[in-house]
Amino acid sequence: MHPFGGPEYIKGHGTQNDFVILPDPDGELELTGDRVRALCDRQRGLGADGVLRVIRAGNLPDAPADVPSDVWFMDYRNADGSIAEMCGNGVRVFARYLVASGLAPSGDLLVGTRAGIRPVHTHQDGRVTVEMGQAKIFGESTTTVNGTAVAGVAVDVGNPHLACVGAHDLDALDLTAAPPHDVNLFPDGVNVEFVRPRGGDEVRIRVHERGVGETRSCGTGTVAATAAALHAAGQTTGRRLVHIPGGTVEVEITASGSTLTGPAVLVGGGRLDPDWWQNP
């Protein structure tokens, strides 16, 4: 018998973008903002960039109407407790958990998100490919970092991004605070990527995620960065090998959508103390 009888959890990461996975197929857990913030806190909780609740879409009251009720739904929360539409690294880790736990077969499967259904393919070498939908450039804007204005393009990947391509000194960027953004263009906040082409089909990026801060990786951010890099090169389709602080992923953008391929790792798990869960 496990010494703790609280909710089950699993810890995982995708290129060091780390998550607490909470299996809750029937929607029995009360996943409050306070609990999410405590779980993600690296001193008083387990520590993570976000929480992935595993639930059937039909058991989540605010699941999109176009997601079938029997689909496994990734109820994603940022570290600050806010709800997010989509997380590319999270979907890869979520899919890896579904296969490892026997909830879904390996190979092709569907994952529900607030940005809609995401087809996924799990590879035997541990990588996972996610069909991320269209990356839509919908404007231009600027932000400020290190006291300097930086231009970028607005990209919709199911969630909002400002991707800034240029000859940035990425190692010198101060991303301890959220880069400012145009609230008229991004009323719900924005993820900000600083993208430096490395020659050929490779780019290096750093990213500040809304509701989290700088992360080691951002899946939708790598797609937005690729769309912006292609746009800067006068292209609308193509591939990029994207290097983030937590590793490397492959992104392809086509006329009809985009894919993200990268590793997904399950580290371990256990059960939370029920008293802590009640008063985190």
C-alpha positions in Angstrom: 0.0 0.0 0.0 1.3 3.4 -0.9 2.1 5.6 2.1 0.1 8.5 0.6 -3.5 8.0 -0.5 -4.0 11.3 -2.4 -4.3 11.8 -6.2 -1.9 10.0 -8.5 0.7 12.0 -10.4 3.4 11.4 -13.0 6.3 13.7 -13.8 7.4 14.1 -17.4 9.1 16.5 -19.8 9.5 17.3 -23.5 12.9 18.8 -24.2 13.0 19.8 -20.5 9.6 21.6 -20.6 8.3 19.7 -17.6 4.8 18.8 -16.5 2.9 17.2 -13.7 0.4 14.7 -15.2 -2.8 14.1 -13.1 -4.9 11.0 -14.3 -8.5 12.0 -13.7 -10.6 10.1 -16.3 -13.9 10.8 -14.7 -13.3 14.4 -13.7 -13.4 13.8 -10.0 -10.5 16.1 -9.0 -11.2 19.8 -8.2 -8.2 21.3 -10.0 -8.2 24.8 -8.6 -5.7 27.6 -9.5 -4.2 27.4 -6.0 -3.5 23.6 -6.4 -2.0 24.1 -9.8 0.3 26.9 -8.5 1.4 24.8 -5.6 2.0 21.7 -7.7 4.2 23.7 -10.1 6.1 25.5 -7.4 9.7 24.2 -7.3 10.1 24.8 -3.5 6.7 23.9 -2.0 5.4 21.5 -4.6 6.6 19.0 -7.2 7.9 21.7 -9.6 6.8 22.0 -13.2 6.0 24.4 -16.0 2.4 23.2 -16.1 -0.2 20.6 -15.2 -1.7 18.1 -17.7 -5.0 16.6 -16.4 -5.9 13.4 -18.2 -9.7 13.3 -18.6 -12.3 12.1 -21.0 -13.6 15.1 -23.0 -17.2 14.2 -22.0 -16.3 14.7 -18.3 -14.9 18.2 -18.8 -17.7 20.8 -18.8 -15.7 23.4 -20.8 -14.3 21.0 -23.5 -14.9 22.3 -27.0 -18.1 21.0 -28.6 -16.2 19.6 -31.6 -14.1 17.2 -29.5 -15.9 13.9 -29.2 -16.8 12.9 -25.6 -14.8 9.6 -25.6 -11.5 11.3 -26.7 -8.7 11.7 -24.1 -8.5 15.4 -23.4 -5.4 17.3 -22.3 -6.7 19.8 -19.7 -3.6 22.0 -19.6 -2.9 24.6 -17.0 0.0 27.0 -16.9 2.2 27.3 -13.8 0.3 30.4 -12.6 -3.0 28.4 -12.6 -4.4 29.9 -15.8 -5.9 27.7 -18.5 -4.2 27.5 -21.9 -5.5 26.5 -25.3 -2.6 24.3 -26.4 0.9 23.1 -25.5 3.0 21.2 -28.1 5.4 19.7 -25.7 2.6 18.9 -23.4 0.7 17.0 -26.1 3.8 14.8 -26.7 4.2 14.0 -23.0 0.4 13.4 -22.7 0.5 11.0 -25.6 3.5 9.2 -24.2 1.6 8.7 -20.9 -1.5 7.4 -22.6 0.5 4.7 -24.4 2.7 3.8 -21.4 -0.3 3.5 -19.1 -2.3 1.3 -21.6 -5.0 4.0 -22.2 -4.2 4.2 -25.9 -2.3 2.0 -28.4 1.1 3.0 -29.7 1.2 4.5 -33.2 -1.6 6.9 -34.2 -4.0 8.4 -31.7 -6.1 11.6 -31.1 -5.7 14.0 -28.3 -8.3 16.6 -27.4 -7.2 20.2 -26.6 -8.9 23.5 -26.2 -7.5 24.3 -29.6 -9.3 21.3 -31.1 -8.3 17.7 -31.9 -4.6 17.0 -32.4 -3.6 13.8 -34.3 -0.5 12.3 -32.8 2.0 9.5 -33.7 4.2 7.9 -31.1 7.5 6.4 -32.4 9.2 3.4 -30.9 12.4 5.5 -30.3 10.6 7.7 -27.8 9.8 10.6 -30.2 6.3 11.8 -30.7 5.0 13.7 -33.7 2.0 16.1 -33.2 -0.1 17.6 -36.0 -0.2 21.1 -34.7 -2.7 22.6 -37.2 -2.0 25.8 -39.2 0.4 28.4 -38.0 -1.2 31.7 -39.1 0.7 34.9 -39.3 -1.9 37.6 -38.5 0.1 40.8 -38.0 3.3 42.6 -37.0 4.3 44.0 -33.6 7.2 44.9 -31.4 8.4 44.1 -27.9 11.3 45.4 -25.8 14.2 43.4 -24.4 17.4 44.7 -22.8 16.1 48.2 -23.4 15.9 47.7 -27.2 12.8 47.6 -29.3 12.5 44.3 -31.3 10.2 43.7 -34.2 8.3 40.4 -34.8 5.3 38.8 -36.4 2.2 37.7 -34.7 1.5 34.0 -35.1 -1.5 31.9 -34.1 -0.7 28.3 -33.4 -3.9 27.7 -31.4 -2.4 30.1 -28.9 -0.9 33.6 -29.5 2.8 34.2 -30.2 5.1 37.1 -31.1 8.1 35.6 -32.9 11.0 37.9 -33.4 13.6 36.8 -36.0 17.0 38.5 -36.1 20.7 38.4 -35.2 19.9 38.4 -31.5 22.6 37.7 -28.9 20.4 35.1 -27.3 22.7 34.4 -24.4 22.6 38.1 -23.4 18.8 38.5 -23.3 17.2 39.2 -20.0 13.9 37.3 -19.9 13.4 37.3 -16.1 10.4 39.5 -16.7 7.7 39.2 -19.4 8.6 41.2 -22.5 5.9 43.9 -23.0 3.3 43.4 -25.7 0.5 45.2 -27.6 -2.7 44.4 -25.6 -4.9 45.4 -28.5 -3.2 42.7 -30.7 -2.8 40.2 -27.9 -5.6 40.8 -25.4 -5.1 37.5 -23.6 -1.3 37.8 -23.4 1.3 36.3 -25.6 4.2 33.9 -25.8 7.3 35.7 -27.1 10.1 34.0 -29.1 13.5 35.4 -30.0 14.7 33.5 -33.1 18.2 33.5 -34.5 18.8 31.7 -37.8 21.9 29.5 -37.8 22.3 28.8 -41.5 20.7 26.2 -43.6 17.5 24.9 -42.1 18.4 25.5 -38.4 17.4 28.1 -35.9 18.1 28.7 -32.2 15.4 30.3 -30.0 14.7 31.4 -26.5 11.1 31.8 -25.3 9.1 33.5 -22.6 5.8 31.8 -22.0 2.7 33.7 -20.8 1.7 32.5 -17.3 5.0 30.7 -16.8 8.1 32.8 -17.6 11.1 31.6 -19.6 11.0 27.9 -20.2 13.6 25.4 -21.5 11.3 24.7 -24.4 7.9 25.7 -25.8 6.3 23.4 -28.4 3.9 25.8 -30.0 6.8 28.4 -29.8 9.0 26.3 -32.0 6.2 26.1 -34.6 5.7 29.9 -34.4 9.5 30.4 -34.6 9.6 28.2 -37.7 6.7 30.1 -39.4 8.4 33.4 -38.6 11.8 32.2 -39.9 10.3 30.9 -43.1 8.4 34.2 -43.5 11.6 36.2 -43.0 13.2 34.0 -45.8 10.3 34.7 -48.1 8.9 31.2 -47.8 5.5 29.9 -46.6 6.4 26.2 -46.3 9.5 24.3 -45.2 11.3 22.5 -42.4 13.5 23.8 -39.5 15.5 22.1 -36.9 14.8 24.2 -33.8 17.4 24.3 -31.0 15.9 25.4 -27.7 17.7 25.4 -24.3 16.2 22.0 -23.5 17.1 20.2 -26.7 16.2 20.0 -30.3 12.9 19.4 -32.2 11.9 19.2 -35.8 9.1 21.4 -37.3 7.6 21.2 -40.7 5.1 23.7 -42.1 3.0 22.8 -45.1 0.2 24.5 -47.0 -2.4 22.7 -44.9 -0.8 22.6 -41.4 2.3 21.9 -39.4 4.0 19.0 -37.4 6.2 19.0 -34.4 8.5 16.0 -33.7 10.5 15.6 -30.6 11.2 13.5 -27.5 8.8 12.8 -24.7 10.1 11.5 -21.3 8.2 10.0 -18.3 10.4 10.4 -15.2 8.4 8.7 -12.5 5.3 9.1 -10.3 3.5 8.4 -7.1 0.7 9.8 -5.0 0.2 13.1 -3.3 -0.3 13.5 0.4 -4.1 14.0 0.8 -3.6 16.6 3.5 -1.3 18.6 1.2 -3.8 18.3 -1.6 -6.5 19.8 0.6 -4.4 22.7 1.8 -1.4 23.0 -0.5 
